[in-house]
């Protein structure tokens, strides 16, 4: 027992700043969302109007949640729960992989296993650490809602639902870590499963059945395939049901049992899916820094690309279903469609625009991973080996920047191809092809910001590259995509590149924000290249 507590304490100390950041962020989201509802939608009439518009516009439900009435608590839960559950899931998978596959990859797990701790106690300590983290997240959500005067029972259930989703993905992360041979691969697959759960929940909410009041909905079947959808079924504040929490907790326990079983049947450092043996000699195609960078990142780029394609296919396939949805109040539906028509758009275009904004986030994540790979190569010492050959520092950096830019275009382009293919296949003519490709192209400038600015951070402050890159992306998503919902001041929201992504409206489209972002990207990339000429390369 003493050894277990020591290992648990070591994990808490090692993750203290990351854990504090996750818990504080989730709690702040809960508090800001509840405060925004109080300040902006303080009466039943305003909340009723918003819910009716949301039900008439299922694209909104993709990013928000399942409407369950006009009560202030229920309205807040509708606005923010799905997103904070997404954060809890990502936190849990990263935590699980960091203390399992990543430790095995670095050799630390083998050293610990050689002590009386063995192989099972470290993983038990990781489980205890993950449970602790999700309890803290649940309490942060509870405190955030309670601080704005929401009802205690519903606030407690909302926190428990968030923590339960985190526990489900803690088990998922530990199980995936048994299959993948690298921490990068395990993190990628685990995060993709969390995002998939968010998307499935969104599909279920968007294709649900509106209630007679026009302010409630019954979820579609897809929500029942998502742990986030299970947590949503608690109906915090409007129904306060506890039994749906058994589903995510049960999933986490089942995955944990599978991880324990696999752990006992494999060698330390091995994985269920072993990597194929490499060639004795490199191909001629690996004779340039760009080719080597592509070889190192091909797996992650393919993964991000398929994610973009999936979002595009989803956007196109849901077009007709979304356009066919009506609210019980036909006046609301007619008014909304008339408003969209006057702006030269349609419900299908709105859905595609919403999902393409998510594709823009995926492209940004893919871009900054190219820069993060630069830092990982430098920290591991392999960059120095490469630069000892006839390869200059500038050429090395430029190769990764070129590859990152191509990856951004690939992710966004595949999203456009997916949407075009499904819209064409279903005969949906409500979104012209030129509007579709403009919507896809509009995502590129913001994504390129997350290539060039992290590259400048890498050159100026190498040790901060990874943390700063992900922090910039998280801040950009919070301010640009969720800022309005959280009641954040416009001046702060304008700091996010995603707040300046053009919304194609035919000849009335304002592309000025895109041109400014492209200029900023070019300047940041040029500065990074210029400073790289004088920067030393090392593992510090």
C-alpha positions in Angstrom: 0.0 0.0 0.0 2.9 2.3 0.8 4.4 1.8 -2.6 1.1 2.5 -4.3 0.7 5.8 -2.4 4.3 6.8 -3.3 3.6 6.1 -7.0 0.3 8.0 -6.8 2.0 11.0 -5.2 4.7 10.9 -7.9 2.1 11.1 -10.6 0.3 14.0 -8.9 3.6 15.9 -8.5 4.6 15.2 -12.1 1.3 16.4 -13.5 0.5 19.1 -11.0 0.6 22.0 -13.4 -1.1 20.2 -16.3 -3.8 18.9 -14.0 -4.3 22.3 -12.4 -4.7 23.8 -15.9 -7.2 21.2 -17.0 -9.3 21.5 -13.8 -9.2 25.3 -13.8 -10.2 25.4 -17.5 -13.2 23.1 -17.1 -14.4 24.9 -14.0 -13.9 28.3 -15.7 -16.0 27.2 -18.7 -18.8 26.0 -16.4 -18.7 29.3 -14.4 -18.5 31.6 -17.5 -21.3 29.7 -19.3 -23.6 30.0 -16.3 -22.8 33.6 -15.8 -23.4 34.3 -19.5 -26.8 32.7 -19.3 -27.7 34.9 -16.3 -26.5 38.1 -18.0 -27.7 37.5 -21.5 -30.7 35.1 -21.2 -32.0 36.1 -17.8 -35.7 35.6 -18.5 -37.7 32.7 -19.8 -38.8 34.5 -23.0 -35.3 35.0 -24.2 -34.3 31.4 -23.5 -37.5 30.1 -25.2 -36.6 32.1 -28.3 -33.0 30.8 -28.4 -34.1 27.2 -27.9 -36.7 27.4 -30.7 -34.1 28.8 -33.1 -31.6 26.1 -32.0 -34.2 23.4 -32.7 -35.0 24.9 -36.1 -31.2 25.0 -36.8 -29.8 21.6 -36.0 -26.3 22.8 -36.9 -26.4 24.7 -33.6 -27.2 21.5 -31.8 -24.1 19.8 -33.2 -21.9 22.1 -31.1 -24.2 22.7 -28.1 -26.4 19.9 -26.8 -29.9 18.5 -26.3 -32.5 21.1 -25.3 -34.5 20.1 -22.2 -36.5 23.2 -21.4 -36.2 26.8 -20.4 -35.1 26.4 -16.8 -31.9 28.4 -16.3 -29.9 25.4 -15.2 -31.2 23.2 -18.0 -30.4 25.9 -20.5 -26.8 26.2 -19.1 -26.4 22.4 -19.3 -27.6 22.5 -22.9 -25.0 25.2 -23.8 -21.8 23.9 -22.2 -22.0 20.3 -21.0 -20.9 18.6 -24.3 -17.8 20.7 -24.6 -16.7 20.3 -21.0 -17.2 16.6 -21.3 -15.0 16.6 -24.4 -12.3 18.4 -22.4 -12.6 15.8 -19.5 -12.3 13.0 -22.1 -9.2 14.5 -23.7 -7.6 15.2 -20.3 -8.2 11.6 -19.2 -6.8 10.0 -22.4 -3.7 12.1 -22.3 -3.2 11.3 -18.6 -3.6 7.6 -19.3 -1.2 7.4 -22.2 1.4 9.6 -20.4 1.7 7.2 -17.5 1.5 4.0 -19.5 2.7 3.9 -23.1 4.9 7.0 -22.8 6.6 5.7 -19.7 7.3 2.3 -21.5 8.5 4.2 -24.6 11.0 6.2 -22.5 12.2 3.1 -20.5 11.0 4.5 -17.2 8.3 1.9 -16.7 10.9 -0.9 -17.0 13.0 0.7 -14.3 10.0 1.0 -11.9 9.0 -2.6 -12.7 12.4 -3.8 -11.6 11.6 -2.5 -8.0 9.1 -4.2 -5.6 6.4 -2.2 -7.4 6.3 -4.7 -10.3 4.2 -4.0 -13.4 0.7 -3.8 -12.0 1.1 -1.3 -9.2 2.2 1.6 -11.5 -0.9 1.1 -13.6 -3.0 1.0 -10.4 -1.4 4.2 -9.4 -2.3 5.7 -12.8 -5.9 4.6 -12.3 -6.0 6.2 -8.9 -4.4 9.3 -10.4 -7.0 9.4 -13.2 -9.9 8.9 -10.7 -8.5 11.8 -8.6 -8.3 14.1 -11.6 -11.9 13.4 -12.7 -13.2 13.9 -9.2 -11.5 17.3 -9.2 -13.0 18.1 -12.6 -16.5 17.1 -11.3 -16.0 19.3 -8.3 -14.8 22.2 -10.5 -18.0 21.9 -12.6 -20.1 21.7 -9.5 -18.4 24.8 -8.0 -18.6 26.7 -11.3 -22.4 26.2 -11.6 -23.1 26.7 -7.9 -21.1 30.0 -7.9 -23.8 31.4 -10.3 -26.7 30.4 -8.1 -27.8 27.2 -10.0 -29.7 24.5 -8.2 -27.4 22.2 -6.1 -28.7 18.8 -7.1 -28.5 19.6 -10.8 -25.1 21.1 -10.4 -23.8 18.0 -8.6 -25.2 15.8 -11.3 -23.7 17.9 -14.0 -20.3 17.6 -12.4 -20.8 13.9 -11.9 -21.7 13.4 -15.6 -18.6 15.3 -16.6 -16.4 13.2 -14.3 -18.1 10.0 -15.4 -17.3 10.7 -19.1 -13.7 11.3 -18.0 -13.5 8.0 -16.3 -14.9 6.2 -19.4 -12.1 7.7 -21.5 -9.5 7.0 -18.8 -10.2 3.3 -19.4 -10.2 3.9 -23.2 -6.8 5.5 -23.0 -5.3 2.7 -20.9 -6.7 0.1 -23.3 -5.5 1.9 -26.5 -2.0 2.2 -24.9 -1.8 -1.6 -24.9 -2.4 -1.7 -28.6 -0.2 1.1 -29.9 3.6 1.0 -29.9 4.2 4.7 -29.5 2.7 7.3 -27.2 2.1 9.5 -30.2 0.0 6.9 -31.8 -1.9 6.1 -28.6 -2.7 9.8 -28.0 -3.9 10.2 -31.6 -6.2 7.2 -31.5 -7.5 8.0 -28.1 -8.2 11.7 -28.9 -9.9 10.6 -32.2 -12.2 8.4 -30.1 -13.1 11.3 -27.8 -13.8 13.5 -30.8 -15.9 10.7 -32.4 -18.0 10.5 -29.2 -18.6 14.3 -29.4 -19.6 14.0 -33.1 -21.9 11.1 -32.5 -23.6 13.0 -29.7 -23.9 15.9 -32.1 -25.5 13.8 -34.8 -28.0 12.4 -32.3 -28.9 15.8 -31.0 -29.2 17.3 -34.5 -31.4 14.5 -35.8 -33.6 14.1 -32.7 -37.4 14.7 -32.4 -38.6 18.1 -31.3 -41.1 18.2 -28.4 -44.5 19.8 -28.6 -43.4 22.8 -26.6 -40.6 23.7 -29.1 -38.1 23.9 -26.3 -37.2 20.2 -25.7 -36.0 17.4 -27.9 -35.7 13.7 -27.8 -32.2 12.5 -28.8 -31.6 10.5 -32.0 -30.2 7.0 -32.0 -26.6 8.1 -32.5 -26.4 9.7 -29.1 -26.6 6.3 -27.5 -23.3 5.3 -29.1 -21.5 8.1 -27.3 -20.3 8.3 -23.7 -20.9 12.0 -23.9 -24.4 11.3 -25.0 -24.8 9.0 -22.0 -23.8 11.7 -19.6 -26.2 14.1 -21.3 -29.0 11.6 -20.5 -28.8 12.6 -16.9 -30.9 15.6 -17.8 -29.3 17.7 -15.1 -31.7 20.3 -13.7 -34.6 19.1 -15.8 -34.8 15.4 -14.8 -31.9 14.7 -12.5 -31.5 11.0 -13.5 -28.5 9.2 -12.0 -28.7 5.8 -13.7 -27.2 6.9 -17.1 -23.9 7.5 -15.2 -23.6 3.7 -14.9 -23.0 3.5 -18.7 -19.7 5.6 -18.9 -18.4 4.2 -15.7 -19.2 0.6 -16.9 -17.4 1.4 -20.2 -14.3 2.6 -18.3 -14.3 -0.4 -16.1 -14.6 -2.8 -19.0 -11.7 -1.1 -20.9 -9.7 -1.1 -17.7 -10.2 -4.9 -17.3 -9.1 -5.4 -20.9 -6.0 -3.3 -20.4 -5.1 -5.2 -17.2 -5.5 -8.5 -19.1 -3.3 -7.4 -22.0 -0.7 -5.9 -19.7 -0.2 -9.3 -18.1 0.3 -11.1 -21.4 2.9 -8.9 -23.1 6.5 -7.8 -22.5 7.3 -4.3 -21.2 7.7 -2.0 -24.1 5.9 -4.3 -26.5 2.4 -3.7 -27.9 -0.5 -5.7 -29.3 0.1 -4.1 -32.7 3.8 -4.4 -33.2 5.5 -2.1 -35.7 6.8 -3.7 -38.9 10.6 -4.1 -39.1 12.3 -1.3 -41.0 14.4 -1.6 -44.1 18.1 -2.3 -43.9 18.8 0.7 -46.1 16.8 3.8 -46.6 15.0 4.5 -49.9 16.4 7.1 -52.2 13.2 9.1 -51.5 14.5 9.8 -48.0 17.4 11.8 -49.3 15.9 15.2 -48.3 14.8 16.8 -45.0 11.2 17.2 -46.3 11.1 13.5 -47.2 12.4 12.4 -43.8 9.9 14.8 -42.1 7.1 13.2 -44.2 8.2 9.7 -43.2 8.2 10.6 -39.5 4.8 12.3 -39.6 3.0 10.3 -42.3 0.8 8.4 -39.8 -0.4 11.4 -38.0 -1.0 13.4 -41.2 -3.0 10.5 -42.6 -5.0 10.3 -39.4 -5.9 14.1 -39.4 -6.7 13.8 -43.1 -9.1 11.0 -42.6 -10.7 13.0 -39.8 -11.2 15.9 -42.1 -12.7 13.6 -44.8 -15.1 12.1 -42.2 -16.3 15.6 -41.2 -16.9 16.4 -44.8 -18.8 13.2 -45.5 -20.9 13.9 -42.4 -21.6 17.5 -43.4 -22.8 16.5 -46.8 -24.8 13.4 -45.7 -26.7 15.4 -43.1 -27.7 18.2 -45.5 -31.1 16.9 -46.5 -31.9 15.5 -43.1 -31.2 18.9 -41.5 -33.1 20.9 -44.1 -36.1 18.7 -43.4 -36.3 19.3 -39.7 -39.1 21.5 -38.5 -39.9 22.9 -35.1 -43.5 22.7 -33.7 -43.6 26.4 -34.2 -43.7 26.7 -38.0 -43.4 30.5 -37.7 -39.9 30.1 -36.2 -38.8 27.7 -38.9 -40.2 29.9 -41.7 -38.7 33.1 -40.2 -35.2 31.4 -39.9 -35.3 30.0 -43.4 -36.4 33.4 -44.8 -33.5 35.1 -42.9 -31.0 32.6 -44.3 -32.4 33.0 -47.8 -32.0 36.8 -47.6 -28.4 36.3 -46.7 -27.8 34.0 -49.7 -27.4 30.8 -47.7 -29.3 27.8 -46.6 -29.6 25.3 -43.6 -27.3 23.0 -45.5 -24.7 25.7 -46.0 -25.0 26.5 -42.3 -24.4 22.9 -41.3 -21.4 22.7 -43.7 -20.0 25.9 -42.3 -20.3 24.7 -38.7 -18.6 21.3 -39.4 -15.9 23.0 -41.6 -15.0 25.2 -38.6 -14.2 21.9 -36.8 -12.2 20.8 -39.8 -10.3 24.1 -39.5 -9.4 23.2 -35.9 -8.3 19.7 -37.0 -6.1 21.3 -39.7 -4.6 23.7 -37.1 -3.8 20.8 -34.8 -2.2 18.9 -37.6 -0.1 22.0 -38.4 1.2 22.6 -34.9 2.1 18.9 -34.6 4.7 19.5 -37.4 6.3 22.1 -35.2 6.1 19.9 -32.1 7.8 17.2 -34.0 10.7 19.6 -34.6 11.1 20.2 -30.9 10.8 16.4 -30.2 13.6 15.7 -32.7 15.8 18.4 -31.1 15.1 17.3 -27.5 15.9 13.7 -28.4 19.2 14.6 -30.0 18.3 13.2 -33.4 18.2 16.7 -34.9 21.9 17.2 -34.2 22.7 13.9 -36.0 20.7 15.1 -39.0 22.4 18.5 -39.0 25.8 16.9 -38.9 25.1 15.9 -42.6 25.0 18.5 -45.4 21.7 19.9 -44.1 21.4 23.4 -42.8 19.2 24.6 -39.9 17.2 26.8 -42.1 16.6 24.0 -44.6 15.6 21.7 -41.8 13.1 24.2 -40.4 11.8 25.1 -43.8 11.1 21.5 -44.7 8.8 21.1 -41.7 7.1 24.3 -42.4 6.5 23.2 -46.0 5.2 19.9 -44.9 2.9 21.5 -42.3 1.4 23.8 -44.9 0.8 20.9 -47.2 -0.9 19.0 -44.4 -3.2 21.9 -43.6 -4.3 22.0 -47.3 -4.7 18.2 -47.3 -7.0 18.2 -44.2 -9.2 21.0 -45.4 -9.2 19.7 -48.9 -10.4 16.3 -47.9 -13.2 17.9 -45.8 -14.2 19.7 -49.0 -14.0 16.5 -51.1 -16.1 14.6 -48.6 -18.8 17.2 -48.4 -18.9 17.7 -52.2 -19.1 13.9 -52.8 -22.0 13.4 -50.5 -23.9 16.5 -51.5 -23.5 15.4 -55.1 -24.4 11.8 -54.4 -27.6 12.8 -52.6 -28.7 15.3 -55.2 -28.6 18.1 -52.7 -28.4 21.4 -54.7 -29.0 23.8 -51.8 -25.2 24.6 -51.6 -23.5 25.5 -54.9 -20.1 24.0 -55.5 -18.3 27.3 -55.5 -19.8 28.2 -52.0 -18.6 24.8 -50.7 -15.0 25.3 -51.9 -15.0 28.9 -50.6 -16.1 27.6 -47.2 -13.3 25.1 -47.2 -10.7 27.6 -48.3 -11.8 30.0 -45.6 -10.4 27.6 -43.0 -6.9 27.8 -44.3 -5.6 31.2 -43.0 -6.5 30.5 -39.4 -4.9 27.0 -39.5 -1.7 28.4 -41.0 -1.4 30.8 -38.1 -1.0 27.7 -35.9 1.9 26.6 -38.1 3.9 29.8 -38.3 3.4 31.2 -34.8 4.4 28.0 -33.0 7.4 27.8 -35.3 8.4 31.2 -34.1 8.0 30.1 -30.5 10.1 27.0 -31.3 12.9 29.2 -32.6 12.8 31.8 -29.7 11.9 29.6 -26.7 12.4 25.9 -27.6 11.4 24.5 -24.2 8.0 26.2 -24.3 7.1 24.9 -27.8 4.8 22.0 -26.9 2.9 23.7 -24.0 2.6 27.0 -25.8 1.4 25.4 -29.1 -1.5 23.5 -27.5 -2.3 26.4 -25.1 -2.6 28.8 -28.1 -4.9 26.4 -29.9 -7.1 25.8 -26.9 -7.3 29.6 -26.2 -8.1 30.2 -29.9 -10.9 27.6 -29.8 -12.3 29.0 -26.5 -12.3 32.6 -27.7 -13.2 32.2 -31.3 -15.7 29.4 -31.3 -17.2 29.4 -27.8 -16.4 33.0 -26.8 -19.8 34.4 -27.8 -21.6 31.7 -25.9 -19.5 32.3 -22.8 -20.2 36.0 -22.9 -16.5 36.9 -23.5 -16.0 40.5 -24.6 -15.6 41.0 -28.4 -12.2 42.6 -28.0 -10.9 39.4 -26.4 -12.6 37.1 -29.0 -10.9 39.1 -31.8 -7.6 37.7 -30.5 -8.5 34.3 -31.9 -7.8 33.5 -35.5 -11.0 31.5 -35.7 -13.0 34.7 -35.0 -11.8 36.1 -38.3 -12.5 33.1 -40.5 -14.6 34.4 -43.5 -18.2 33.2 -43.8 -18.8 32.9 -47.6 -21.9 34.9 -48.7 -21.4 35.1 -52.4 -20.3 38.5 -53.6 -20.8 39.9 -50.1 -18.1 37.8 -48.5 -15.5 39.7 -46.5 -12.1 38.2 -47.1 -10.1 40.9 -45.3 -9.6 38.8 -42.2 -8.2 36.0 -44.3 -5.7 38.2 -46.0 -4.5 39.7 -42.7 -4.1 36.2 -41.2 -2.1 35.1 -44.3 0.1 38.1 -43.9 0.7 37.4 -40.2 1.5 33.8 -41.0 4.0 34.8 -43.7 5.7 37.3 -41.3 5.9 34.9 -38.4 7.4 32.2 -40.7 9.9 34.6 -42.2 11.0 35.7 -38.7 11.3 32.1 -37.6 13.5 31.2 -40.6 15.7 34.4 -40.1 16.3 33.8 -36.4 16.9 30.1 -37.0 20.1 31.0 -38.9 21.7 32.2 -35.6 20.1 29.8 -33.1 22.0 26.9 -31.6 20.4 23.4 -31.8 20.5 21.3 -28.7 18.5 19.1 -26.4 17.9 21.8 -23.7 
